[in-house]
């Protein structure tokens, strides 16, 4: 059960559109990814891809913070703890990158089969 709470502990469990600024980023990115398509399913796939991209960015930011704290470690124990945290973020990043790639492929497939309404 402990592993199910790791994302909360690392600050990654919050919804991507939790703040107004994040909602704006999500909306802007989704519109760019949709390339002006007015197809409903392209829009949905674009939103999903944007969420995955922003999650990947969040993971990378947190990972950078862990690396920074690792560089500031003053004892061997602090360094080992930081190295363990870094290993966890490597896993988060790998999974987030995989989700981003998958959602991007889905978006491209949706664009290829989209029916544009004029």
C-alpha positions in Angstrom: 0.0 0.0 0.0 2.9 2.3 0.6 3.9 2.4 -3.1 0.4 3.6 -4.0 1.1 6.9 -2.1 4.5 7.6 -3.6 3.2 10.1 -6.2 1.5 12.0 -3.4 4.7 12.1 -1.4 6.6 13.3 -4.5 4.1 16.0 -5.4 3.0 14.4 -8.6 -0.5 13.3 -7.8 -2.2 16.7 -8.3 -4.4 17.1 -11.3 -2.6 18.8 -14.2 -5.3 21.5 -14.4 -5.4 22.3 -10.7 -4.6 26.0 -11.1 -5.8 28.6 -13.5 -2.3 29.0 -15.0 -2.1 25.2 -15.6 -5.5 25.2 -17.2 -4.4 27.9 -19.6 -1.2 26.0 -20.4 -3.2 22.9 -21.0 -5.7 24.6 -23.2 -3.1 26.4 -25.3 -1.0 23.3 -25.8 -4.0 21.2 -26.7 -5.1 23.8 -29.3 -1.6 23.8 -30.8 -1.5 20.0 -30.9 -4.9 19.8 -32.6 -3.6 22.0 -35.4 -6.9 23.8 -35.7 -8.9 20.7 -36.2 -12.6 21.0 -35.3 -13.0 17.2 -35.0 -14.2 16.3 -31.5 -12.0 13.2 -31.2 -8.9 15.1 -32.4 -9.6 17.7 -29.7 -10.0 15.0 -27.0 -6.8 13.3 -28.1 -5.0 16.7 -28.1 -6.2 17.3 -24.5 -4.9 13.9 -23.4 -1.6 14.4 -25.2 -1.2 17.9 -23.6 -2.0 16.5 -20.1 0.7 13.8 -20.6 3.2 16.4 -21.8 2.6 18.7 -18.9 2.9 15.7 -16.5 6.2 14.8 -18.1 7.4 18.4 -17.6 6.3 18.2 -13.9 8.3 15.0 -13.4 11.4 16.5 -15.1 11.1 19.6 -12.9 10.9 17.5 -9.7 13.7 15.3 -10.9 15.9 18.4 -11.4 15.1 19.4 -7.8 16.2 16.0 -6.6 19.4 16.3 -8.5 20.1 19.7 -7.1 19.5 18.5 -3.5 21.8 15.5 -4.4 24.6 17.9 -5.4 24.2 19.8 -2.1 24.4 16.6 0.0 26.8 17.1 2.9 27.0 13.5 4.2 27.1 10.0 2.7 23.7 9.3 4.2 22.2 12.3 2.5 23.8 11.4 -0.8 22.4 7.8 -0.6 18.9 9.1 0.2 19.1 11.4 -2.8 20.4 8.7 -5.0 17.4 6.5 -4.0 15.0 9.4 -4.7 16.7 10.0 -8.1 16.2 6.3 -9.1 12.4 6.7 -8.3 12.2 9.7 -10.5 13.9 7.9 -13.3 11.1 5.4 -13.2 8.5 8.2 -13.1 10.1 9.9 -16.0 10.3 6.7 -18.1 6.6 6.0 -17.6 5.6 9.6 -18.2 7.7 9.7 -21.4 6.0 6.5 -22.6 2.5 7.9 -21.9 3.4 11.1 -23.8 4.7 9.1 -26.8 1.6 6.9 -26.8 -0.8 9.8 -26.6 1.1 11.6 -29.4 0.8 8.6 -31.7 -3.0 8.4 -30.8 -3.4 12.0 -31.7 -1.7 11.6 -35.0 -3.9 8.6 -35.8 -7.0 10.6 -34.9 -5.8 13.5 -37.1 -5.4 11.1 -40.0 -8.9 9.8 -39.8 -10.6 13.1 -38.7 -13.8 14.3 -40.4 -13.6 18.0 -40.6 -16.9 19.9 -40.3 -17.1 22.9 -42.6 
